Amino acid sequence: MFDQEEAESAEELSARARVAILMIALGQETTAEVMKYMNDYEIEEIAQSISELEIVTTEQEDQVLEEFE
């Protein structure tokens, strides 16, 4: 039941939160490579979204990564 609740909460994430979780899941080096193709505004928005996240579970990371496969 706990896993189902986490999965449901991950499905309710906003697009901004999903991008933030994706960047966290990709790691620092890969995220830096991706951000080379973004403008300053986009980078600031992602950084803000990351700072607003309280807890990112492994299940949330897995779900977001699956969406981008």
ROMIDO-881332 format. One record per residue: residue number from 1; x, y, z of N, C-alpha, C, O in turn; residue in three letters. Coordinates in steps of 0.1 Angstrom, whole numbers, padded with zeros to 4 digits. Layout:
N
+-----+-------+-------+-------+-------+-------+-------+-------+-------+-------+-------+-------+-------+--------+
: num :   nxx :   nyy :   nzz :  caxx :  cayy :  cazz :   cxx :   cyy :   czz :   oxx :   oyy :   ozz : residu :
+-----+-------+-------+-------+-------+-------+-------+-------+-------+-------+-------+-------+-------+--------+
: NUM :     X :     Y :     Z :     X :     Y :     Z :     X :     Y :     Z :     X :     Y :     Z :    ala :
...
+-----+-------+-------+-------+-------+-------+-------+-------+-------+-------+-------+-------+-------+--------+
! end
This chain:
69
+-----+-------+-------+-------+-------+-------+-------+-------+-------+-------+-------+-------+-------+--------+
: num :   nxx :   nyy :   nzz :  caxx :  cayy :  cazz :   cxx :   cyy :   czz :   oxx :   oyy :   ozz : residu :
+-----+-------+-------+-------+-------+-------+-------+-------+-------+-------+-------+-------+-------+--------+
:   1 :  0008 : -0012 :  0000 :  0000 :  0000 :  0000 :  0009 :  0013 :  0000 :  0005 :  0022 : -0007 :    met :
:   2 :  0020 :  0013 :  0007 :  0029 :  0024 :  0008 :  0034 :  0027 : -0006 :  0035 :  0039 : -0010 :    phe :
:   3 :  0038 :  0017 : -0013 :  0044 :  0019 : -0027 :  0034 :  0025 : -0036 :  0037 :  0033 : -0045 :    asp :
:   4 :  0021 :  0020 : -0035 :  0011 :  0026 : -0044 :  0008 :  0040 : -0041 :  0006 :  0048 : -0050 :    gln :
:   5 :  0009 :  0044 : -0028 :  0007 :  0058 : -0025 :  0018 :  0067 : -0031 :  0016 :  0078 : -0036 :    glu :
:   6 :  0030 :  0062 : -0030 :  0042 :  0069 : -0036 :  0040 :  0070 : -0051 :  0043 :  0081 : -0056 :    glu :
:   7 :  0036 :  0060 : -0057 :  0034 :  0060 : -0072 :  0023 :  0070 : -0076 :  0025 :  0077 : -0085 :    ala :
:   8 :  0013 :  0070 : -0068 :  0002 :  0079 : -0071 :  0007 :  0094 : -0069 :  0003 :  0103 : -0077 :    glu :
:   9 :  0015 :  0096 : -0058 :  0019 :  0110 : -0056 :  0029 :  0114 : -0067 :  0030 :  0126 : -0071 :    ser :
:  10 :  0037 :  0105 : -0073 :  0046 :  0108 : -0083 :  0038 :  0111 : -0096 :  0043 :  0120 : -0104 :    ala :
:  11 :  0027 :  0105 : -0098 :  0019 :  0108 : -0110 :  0013 :  0122 : -0109 :  0010 :  0127 : -0120 :    glu :
:  12 :  0012 :  0127 : -0098 :  0005 :  0140 : -0096 :  0016 :  0151 : -0097 :  0012 :  0163 : -0095 :    glu :
:  13 :  0028 :  0149 : -0100 :  0038 :  0159 : -0101 :  0036 :  0168 : -0112 :  0031 :  0164 : -0123 :    leu :
:  14 :  0039 :  0181 : -0110 :  0038 :  0190 : -0121 :  0049 :  0188 : -0131 :  0059 :  0181 : -0128 :    ser :
:  15 :  0048 :  0194 : -0143 :  0059 :  0193 : -0153 :  0072 :  0198 : -0148 :  0083 :  0193 : -0150 :    ala :
:  16 :  0071 :  0210 : -0140 :  0083 :  0216 : -0135 :  0090 :  0206 : -0125 :  0102 :  0205 : -0125 :    arg :
:  17 :  0082 :  0200 : -0116 :  0087 :  0191 : -0107 :  0094 :  0179 : -0113 :  0104 :  0174 : -0109 :    ala :
:  18 :  0087 :  0174 : -0124 :  0093 :  0162 : -0131 :  0106 :  0166 : -0138 :  0116 :  0158 : -0137 :    arg :
:  19 :  0108 :  0178 : -0143 :  0120 :  0182 : -0149 :  0131 :  0183 : -0138 :  0142 :  0179 : -0140 :    val :
:  20 :  0127 :  0189 : -0127 :  0137 :  0190 : -0115 :  0141 :  0176 : -0111 :  0153 :  0174 : -0108 :    ala :
:  21 :  0132 :  0167 : -0110 :  0135 :  0153 : -0105 :  0144 :  0147 : -0116 :  0154 :  0139 : -0112 :    ile :
:  22 :  0141 :  0149 : -0129 :  0149 :  0143 : -0139 :  0164 :  0148 : -0138 :  0173 :  0140 : -0139 :    leu :
:  23 :  0165 :  0161 : -0136 :  0179 :  0166 : -0135 :  0186 :  0161 : -0123 :  0198 :  0158 : -0124 :    met :
:  24 :  0179 :  0159 : -0112 :  0185 :  0153 : -0100 :  0190 :  0138 : -0103 :  0201 :  0134 : -0100 :    ile :
:  25 :  0181 :  0131 : -0110 :  0183 :  0117 : -0113 :  0195 :  0115 : -0123 :  0202 :  0105 : -0122 :    ala :
:  26 :  0196 :  0124 : -0132 :  0207 :  0124 : -0142 :  0221 :  0126 : -0136 :  0231 :  0121 : -0141 :    leu :
:  27 :  0221 :  0133 : -0125 :  0234 :  0135 : -0119 :  0240 :  0149 : -0124 :  0236 :  0154 : -0134 :    gly :
:  28 :  0250 :  0153 : -0117 :  0256 :  0166 : -0119 :  0262 :  0168 : -0133 :  0260 :  0178 : -0140 :    gln :
:  29 :  0270 :  0158 : -0137 :  0277 :  0159 : -0150 :  0268 :  0159 : -0161 :  0269 :  0167 : -0170 :    glu :
:  30 :  0258 :  0150 : -0162 :  0249 :  0149 : -0173 :  0240 :  0161 : -0173 :  0237 :  0167 : -0184 :    thr :
:  31 :  0235 :  0166 : -0161 :  0227 :  0178 : -0161 :  0235 :  0190 : -0166 :  0229 :  0198 : -0173 :    thr :
:  32 :  0247 :  0191 : -0163 :  0255 :  0202 : -0168 :  0256 :  0202 : -0183 :  0255 :  0212 : -0190 :    ala :
:  33 :  0257 :  0190 : -0189 :  0258 :  0188 : -0203 :  0244 :  0193 : -0210 :  0244 :  0199 : -0220 :    glu :
:  34 :  0233 :  0189 : -0203 :  0220 :  0192 : -0208 :  0218 :  0207 : -0208 :  0213 :  0214 : -0217 :    val :
:  35 :  0222 :  0213 : -0197 :  0220 :  0228 : -0194 :  0228 :  0236 : -0204 :  0225 :  0248 : -0205 :    met :
:  36 :  0238 :  0231 : -0210 :  0246 :  0239 : -0220 :  0237 :  0243 : -0232 :  0240 :  0253 : -0238 :    lys :
:  37 :  0226 :  0236 : -0234 :  0217 :  0239 : -0245 :  0205 :  0248 : -0240 :  0196 :  0250 : -0248 :    tyr :
:  38 :  0205 :  0252 : -0228 :  0194 :  0260 : -0223 :  0198 :  0275 : -0221 :  0210 :  0278 : -0219 :    met :
:  39 :  0188 :  0283 : -0221 :  0191 :  0297 : -0218 :  0191 :  0300 : -0203 :  0187 :  0291 : -0195 :    asn :
:  40 :  0195 :  0312 : -0199 :  0196 :  0315 : -0185 :  0182 :  0314 : -0178 :  0182 :  0309 : -0166 :    asp :
:  41 :  0172 :  0318 : -0184 :  0159 :  0317 : -0178 :  0155 :  0303 : -0175 :  0150 :  0300 : -0164 :    tyr :
:  42 :  0157 :  0294 : -0185 :  0153 :  0280 : -0183 :  0161 :  0274 : -0171 :  0156 :  0266 : -0163 :    glu :
:  43 :  0174 :  0277 : -0171 :  0183 :  0272 : -0160 :  0178 :  0277 : -0146 :  0177 :  0269 : -0137 :    ile :
:  44 :  0175 :  0290 : -0146 :  0170 :  0295 : -0133 :  0157 :  0289 : -0129 :  0155 :  0286 : -0117 :    glu :
:  45 :  0148 :  0286 : -0138 :  0135 :  0280 : -0135 :  0137 :  0266 : -0130 :  0131 :  0262 : -0120 :    glu :
:  46 :  0146 :  0258 : -0136 :  0149 :  0245 : -0131 :  0156 :  0245 : -0117 :  0152 :  0237 : -0109 :    ile :
:  47 :  0165 :  0254 : -0115 :  0172 :  0255 : -0102 :  0161 :  0259 : -0092 :  0162 :  0254 : -0081 :    ala :
:  48 :  0152 :  0268 : -0095 :  0141 :  0271 : -0085 :  0133 :  0259 : -0082 :  0129 :  0257 : -0071 :    gln :
:  49 :  0129 :  0252 : -0092 :  0121 :  0240 : -0090 :  0128 :  0229 : -0082 :  0122 :  0223 : -0073 :    ser :
:  50 :  0141 :  0228 : -0084 :  0149 :  0218 : -0076 :  0149 :  0223 : -0061 :  0147 :  0215 : -0052 :    ile :
:  51 :  0151 :  0236 : -0059 :  0151 :  0241 : -0045 :  0138 :  0239 : -0038 :  0137 :  0239 : -0026 :    ser :
:  52 :  0127 :  0239 : -0046 :  0113 :  0238 : -0040 :  0110 :  0224 : -0036 :  0100 :  0221 : -0028 :    glu :
:  53 :  0117 :  0214 : -0041 :  0114 :  0200 : -0038 :  0118 :  0197 : -0024 :  0129 :  0201 : -0020 :    leu :
:  54 :  0110 :  0190 : -0017 :  0113 :  0187 : -0003 :  0120 :  0173 : -0002 :  0131 :  0172 :  0003 :    glu :
:  55 :  0113 :  0163 : -0007 :  0119 :  0150 : -0007 :  0116 :  0143 : -0021 :  0105 :  0144 : -0026 :    ile :
:  56 :  0127 :  0137 : -0026 :  0125 :  0130 : -0039 :  0128 :  0115 : -0036 :  0139 :  0112 : -0032 :    val :
:  57 :  0118 :  0107 : -0038 :  0120 :  0093 : -0035 :  0126 :  0086 : -0047 :  0125 :  0091 : -0058 :    thr :
:  58 :  0131 :  0074 : -0045 :  0137 :  0066 : -0055 :  0126 :  0063 : -0065 :  0128 :  0062 : -0077 :    thr :
:  59 :  0114 :  0060 : -0060 :  0103 :  0057 : -0069 :  0099 :  0068 : -0078 :  0096 :  0066 : -0090 :    glu :
:  60 :  0099 :  0080 : -0073 :  0097 :  0092 : -0081 :  0107 :  0093 : -0092 :  0104 :  0096 : -0104 :    gln :
:  61 :  0120 :  0092 : -0088 :  0131 :  0092 : -0098 :  0129 :  0082 : -0109 :  0130 :  0085 : -0121 :    glu :
:  62 :  0126 :  0069 : -0105 :  0124 :  0059 : -0114 :  0112 :  0062 : -0124 :  0113 :  0059 : -0136 :    asp :
:  63 :  0101 :  0067 : -0119 :  0090 :  0070 : -0127 :  0093 :  0080 : -0137 :  0090 :  0079 : -0149 :    gln :
:  64 :  0100 :  0091 : -0133 :  0103 :  0102 : -0142 :  0113 :  0097 : -0153 :  0111 :  0101 : -0164 :    val :
:  65 :  0123 :  0089 : -0149 :  0132 :  0084 : -0159 :  0125 :  0075 : -0169 :  0128 :  0076 : -0181 :    leu :
:  66 :  0116 :  0067 : -0164 :  0108 :  0059 : -0174 :  0100 :  0067 : -0184 :  0099 :  0063 : -0195 :    glu :
:  67 :  0095 :  0078 : -0179 :  0087 :  0087 : -0189 :  0096 :  0093 : -0200 :  0091 :  0095 : -0211 :    glu :
:  68 :  0109 :  0095 : -0197 :  0118 :  0101 : -0207 :  0126 :  0090 : -0215 :  0134 :  0094 : -0223 :    phe :
:  69 :  0123 :  0078 : -0213 :  0130 :  0067 : -0220 :  0125 :  0067 : -0234 :  0130 :  0058 : -0242 :    glu :
+-----+-------+-------+-------+-------+-------+-------+-------+-------+-------+-------+-------+-------+--------+
! end
